[in-house]
């Protein structure tokens, strides 16, 4: 998924980014609150990992603006409405229960106290992504096909199917939005960060690869010309 990391500690930010990218996610980094606030005005994300002690605009202010933001411009309004509901995982050195209650009341969805374990960060991130998509488990399924987010595995009829990272994440996006038309632009936003420059036919290429590897799957990826793609359960 597309994740924004807001952290002024460059070493920590890069470590989180590497872990997420290794799992196939697209990760962008903002080193201060002002930069994060600017990015969130123009780009949608699936998850935000937010440090509180930031130079300039503080983490609490970034969070408050995110939850309160609106716009009269239709395109920006849709983007900002989506971001206003984006799950936020706060990183904080504050250990007092009153501080944690205040963060949750402000709009944070979860928090981690520094120092933290990267395994716990990944688990909490997966839980927030599931919750935002209305799912209770790490497994997504359609017909005879099952995707396990935690194990990063895909099976068709109980048999494992080998997918590369980007193919796996694309299938995850499709299975998380079953029956919904996804445009190429939406898919690119989910799969690539600002630092990556995908080719003009990147989505077509990955969709073609997925279709080939899911030959015996009941997952059907239909192309709707001029609109995008939709995933359905293929008729028996």
C-alpha positions as CSV (number, residue, x, y, z in Angstrom):
1,X,0.0,0.0,0.0
2,X,1.0,3.7,-0.2
3,X,2.4,4.8,3.1
4,X,3.6,8.2,4.3
5,X,6.3,8.2,7.0
6,X,6.5,11.5,8.9
7,X,9.7,11.3,11.0
8,X,12.6,13.8,11.4
9,X,15.1,11.2,12.5
10,X,16.6,10.2,9.2
11,X,18.0,7.0,10.3
12,X,14.7,5.8,11.8
13,X,12.7,7.0,8.8
14,X,15.0,5.2,6.4
15,X,14.8,2.0,8.5
16,X,11.0,2.0,8.5
17,X,10.9,2.8,4.8
18,X,13.3,-0.1,4.0
19,X,11.2,-2.5,6.0
20,X,8.0,-1.4,4.3
21,X,9.5,-1.4,0.8
22,X,10.9,-4.9,1.4
23,X,7.3,-6.0,1.9
24,X,6.3,-4.5,-1.4
25,X,4.7,-1.3,-0.1
26,X,5.3,2.2,-1.6
27,X,6.7,4.5,1.1
28,X,7.3,8.2,1.1
29,X,9.1,10.1,3.8
30,X,8.5,13.7,5.1
31,X,11.1,15.0,7.6
32,X,9.0,17.8,9.0
33,X,5.4,18.7,9.7
34,X,5.1,21.4,7.1
35,X,6.2,19.1,4.3
36,X,3.8,16.4,5.5
37,X,0.9,18.8,5.6
38,X,1.7,20.0,2.0
39,X,2.0,16.4,0.7
40,X,-1.3,15.4,2.3
41,X,-3.1,18.2,0.5
42,X,-2.3,16.7,-2.9
43,X,-1.7,13.0,-2.4
44,X,-3.8,10.2,-0.9
45,X,-2.3,7.5,1.3
46,X,-3.5,4.2,2.7
47,X,-1.6,4.7,6.0
48,X,0.3,7.5,7.8
49,X,3.0,6.8,10.3
50,X,3.4,10.0,12.3
51,X,6.0,11.2,14.8
52,X,4.9,13.9,17.2
53,X,8.1,15.8,17.8
54,X,8.7,17.4,14.5
55,X,10.5,20.6,13.5
56,X,8.1,23.4,12.5
57,X,4.6,22.1,12.4
58,X,4.2,19.6,15.2
59,X,2.7,16.1,14.8
60,X,-0.5,17.0,16.7
61,X,-1.1,20.0,14.3
62,X,-0.5,17.8,11.3
63,X,-3.1,15.3,12.6
64,X,-5.6,17.9,13.6
65,X,-5.4,19.6,10.1
66,X,-5.7,16.2,8.4
67,X,-8.9,15.3,10.3
68,X,-10.5,18.8,9.8
69,X,-9.5,19.4,6.2
70,X,-12.0,20.1,3.5
71,X,-12.1,21.7,0.1
72,X,-14.6,23.3,-2.3
73,X,-12.7,21.9,-5.3
74,X,-14.3,18.6,-6.3
75,X,-11.1,16.7,-7.1
76,X,-9.3,18.0,-4.0
77,X,-12.4,17.5,-1.9
78,X,-12.4,13.8,-2.8
79,X,-8.7,13.4,-2.1
80,X,-8.9,15.3,1.2
81,X,-12.0,13.4,2.3
82,X,-10.1,10.1,1.6
83,X,-7.0,11.4,3.6
84,X,-9.2,12.6,6.4
85,X,-10.2,9.0,7.0
86,X,-6.7,7.5,6.5
87,X,-5.5,5.5,9.5
88,X,-2.7,7.2,11.5
89,X,-0.2,5.4,13.6
90,X,1.5,7.8,16.0
91,X,5.1,7.3,17.1
92,X,5.7,8.9,20.5
93,X,8.1,9.0,23.4
94,X,5.4,10.1,25.7
95,X,4.4,7.3,28.1
96,X,1.7,8.9,30.2
97,X,-1.8,7.5,29.8
98,X,-3.2,11.1,29.6
99,X,-1.1,11.8,26.5
100,X,-2.3,8.6,24.8
101,X,-5.9,9.4,25.5
102,X,-5.4,12.9,24.1
103,X,-3.8,11.5,20.9
104,X,-6.7,9.1,20.3
105,X,-9.2,11.9,20.9
106,X,-7.4,14.0,18.4
107,X,-7.9,11.4,15.7
108,X,-5.0,9.0,15.9
109,X,-6.0,5.4,15.3
110,X,-3.2,3.7,17.2
111,X,0.2,4.6,18.7
112,X,3.6,3.1,19.5
113,X,5.9,4.2,22.3
114,X,9.5,4.7,21.3
115,X,11.7,2.7,21.3
116,X,9.6,0.0,19.5
117,X,10.0,-3.3,17.8
118,X,9.8,-3.2,14.0
119,X,7.7,-6.4,14.1
120,X,5.1,-4.7,16.2
121,X,5.1,-1.7,13.9
122,X,4.4,-4.0,10.9
123,X,1.7,-5.9,12.8
124,X,0.0,-2.7,13.9
125,X,0.2,-1.3,10.4
126,X,-1.4,-4.4,9.0
127,X,-4.2,-4.2,11.6
128,X,-4.9,-0.6,10.7
129,X,-5.0,-1.3,7.0
130,X,-7.4,-4.2,7.6
131,X,-9.7,-2.1,9.8
132,X,-9.8,0.8,7.3
133,X,-10.9,-1.7,4.7
134,X,-13.5,-3.4,6.9
135,X,-11.6,-6.6,7.2
136,X,-10.9,-8.6,10.4
137,X,-8.2,-10.9,9.3
138,X,-4.9,-10.9,7.3
139,X,-6.5,-13.3,4.7
140,X,-8.3,-12.1,1.6
141,X,-10.1,-14.6,-0.5
142,X,-12.2,-14.8,-3.7
143,X,-13.4,-18.2,-4.9
144,X,-10.6,-20.7,-4.8
145,X,-7.9,-18.0,-4.3
146,X,-6.6,-16.9,-0.9
147,X,-4.0,-14.2,-0.1
148,X,-2.3,-14.0,3.3
149,X,-0.9,-10.6,4.1
150,X,1.1,-11.7,7.0
151,X,2.8,-14.6,5.4
152,X,2.9,-12.9,2.0
153,X,1.6,-16.0,0.3
154,X,-1.1,-16.8,-2.4
155,X,-2.8,-20.1,-2.9
156,X,-5.1,-21.3,-5.6
157,X,-7.2,-24.3,-4.7
158,X,-4.8,-24.9,-1.8
159,X,-1.7,-24.9,-4.1
160,X,0.9,-22.1,-3.7
161,X,1.4,-19.6,-6.5
162,X,4.7,-17.7,-6.7
163,X,4.2,-13.9,-7.1
164,X,6.8,-11.1,-7.1
165,X,6.3,-8.3,-4.6
166,X,4.6,-5.8,-6.9
167,X,2.3,-8.6,-8.3
168,X,1.4,-9.6,-4.8
169,X,0.6,-6.0,-3.8
170,X,-1.5,-5.5,-6.9
171,X,-3.5,-8.6,-6.2
172,X,-3.9,-7.5,-2.6
173,X,-5.4,-4.1,-3.8
174,X,-7.8,-5.9,-6.2
175,X,-9.0,-8.3,-3.5
176,X,-9.4,-5.5,-1.0
177,X,-11.7,-3.7,-3.5
178,X,-13.7,-6.6,-5.0
179,X,-16.4,-5.4,-7.4
180,X,-15.1,-1.8,-7.5
181,X,-13.6,-0.3,-10.6
182,X,-10.0,0.9,-10.0
183,X,-8.4,3.3,-12.5
184,X,-4.8,3.0,-13.6
185,X,-4.1,6.2,-11.7
186,X,-5.4,4.8,-8.5
187,X,-3.4,1.7,-8.9
188,X,-0.2,3.7,-9.6
189,X,-0.8,5.8,-6.5
190,X,-1.1,2.6,-4.4
191,X,2.0,0.9,-5.8
192,X,4.6,3.6,-6.3
193,X,6.2,6.3,-4.2
194,X,7.3,9.8,-5.3
195,X,10.9,8.5,-5.8
196,X,9.7,5.8,-8.3
197,X,9.0,6.4,-12.0
198,X,6.9,3.6,-13.4
199,X,6.7,3.0,-17.1
200,X,3.7,4.2,-19.1
201,X,2.4,0.6,-19.4
202,X,3.4,-0.6,-15.9
203,X,-0.1,-1.5,-14.7
204,X,-0.9,-3.3,-18.0
205,X,2.3,-5.3,-17.6
206,X,1.6,-6.4,-14.0
207,X,-2.1,-7.2,-14.8
208,X,-0.9,-9.4,-17.7
209,X,1.5,-11.2,-15.4
210,X,-1.1,-11.7,-12.7
211,X,-3.6,-13.1,-15.2
212,X,-1.0,-15.5,-16.5
213,X,0.0,-16.7,-13.0
214,X,-3.7,-17.0,-12.0
215,X,-4.7,-19.1,-14.9
216,X,-6.4,-21.7,-12.7
217,X,-7.8,-19.2,-10.3
218,X,-11.4,-18.1,-10.1
219,X,-10.1,-14.5,-9.8
220,X,-11.1,-12.6,-13.0
221,X,-9.5,-9.3,-13.7
222,X,-11.7,-7.5,-16.2
223,X,-10.6,-4.5,-18.2
224,X,-13.1,-1.7,-18.6
225,X,-11.9,0.4,-21.5
226,X,-11.4,4.0,-20.5
227,X,-12.3,3.2,-16.8
228,X,-9.8,0.8,-15.4
229,X,-10.1,-2.7,-13.9
230,X,-12.5,-4.7,-11.8
231,X,-12.0,-8.0,-10.0
232,X,-14.8,-10.5,-10.0
233,X,-15.3,-14.2,-9.1
234,X,-15.2,-16.0,-12.5
235,X,-18.3,-18.2,-13.2
236,X,-17.7,-21.9,-12.8
